[in-house]
Amino acid sequence: MATTPEELRIAAIGSKIEFAKSELQTVHAGRVRVATDDGSELPIDCLAHLGSVLSNYEQMLFDQIADLEYQQELLRFPPDKKEDREDDGISDNQDT
């Protein structure tokens, strides 16, 4: 069974999507344990920074998933190449 380059790209993108979704699950459901080297309490701003980092990572994952899904759809359903057709003087919305 032969596989086309487009099918391979679609599968590779699918793997990236699944990885990003599993990372997103980790961000949502995962637990983070933070400790200092000397056992002292963490400053509040340190935890706020960690929350900000996780929030930014979550947004990046959402953006990445959306972009990958778009790329995958373009490979599955390529847009019409209207510019390759010769201009016959009739617009696409004009009755013949």
C-alpha positions in Angstrom: 0.0 0.0 0.0 1.6 3.2 -1.2 1.3 6.4 0.8 1.4 9.8 -0.8 3.5 12.7 0.5 0.3 14.6 1.4 -1.0 11.6 3.4 2.4 11.5 5.3 2.2 15.3 6.0 -1.4 14.9 7.2 -0.4 12.1 9.5 2.6 14.1 10.8 0.4 17.1 11.5 -2.1 14.8 13.2 0.7 13.6 15.6 1.7 17.2 16.4 -2.0 18.0 17.1 -2.3 15.0 19.5 0.9 16.0 21.3 -0.2 19.6 21.7 -3.6 18.4 23.0 -1.9 16.1 25.5 0.3 19.0 26.7 -2.9 21.1 27.0 -4.4 18.4 29.2 -1.3 18.4 31.4 -1.5 22.2 31.8 -5.2 21.9 32.8 -5.1 18.8 34.9 -1.5 18.5 35.9 -0.1 19.4 39.3 2.9 21.6 39.8 5.0 21.2 42.9 7.5 24.0 43.6 10.1 24.0 46.3 13.1 26.1 47.1 16.5 24.7 47.5 16.8 25.9 51.1 13.3 24.9 52.2 12.1 28.5 52.7 8.7 29.7 51.6 8.3 30.8 48.0 7.6 34.5 47.4 4.1 35.1 46.1 5.4 36.9 42.9 7.2 33.7 42.0 3.9 31.7 42.0 2.2 34.5 40.1 5.0 34.3 37.5 4.6 30.6 37.2 0.8 31.0 36.7 1.5 33.6 33.9 4.0 31.2 32.2 1.4 28.4 32.3 -1.3 30.7 30.9 1.0 31.8 28.1 1.9 28.2 27.3 -1.8 27.3 27.3 -2.6 30.1 24.8 0.4 29.1 22.6 -0.9 25.5 22.5 -4.4 26.7 21.5 -2.9 28.8 18.7 -0.7 25.9 17.6 -3.5 23.4 17.5 -5.7 25.8 15.5 -2.8 26.5 13.0 -2.1 22.7 12.6 -5.7 21.9 12.1 -5.9 24.6 9.4 -2.8 23.2 7.7 -4.3 19.7 7.8 -7.5 20.9 6.3 -5.6 22.6 3.5 -3.9 19.4 2.7 -7.1 17.4 2.8 -9.2 19.9 0.8 -6.9 22.1 -1.3 -8.5 25.3 -2.4 -9.6 25.7 -6.1 -6.8 27.1 -8.2 -9.0 29.8 -9.9 -5.9 31.8 -10.9 -4.7 28.9 -13.0 -7.8 29.1 -15.3 -7.7 31.3 -18.3 -9.8 34.4 -18.0 -12.9 33.8 -20.3 -14.4 37.2 -19.6 -17.1 35.8 -17.4 -17.0 36.3 -13.7 -17.7 33.4 -11.4 -21.0 34.9 -10.2 -22.3 35.9 -13.7 -24.9 33.7 -15.4 -23.9 32.3 -18.8 
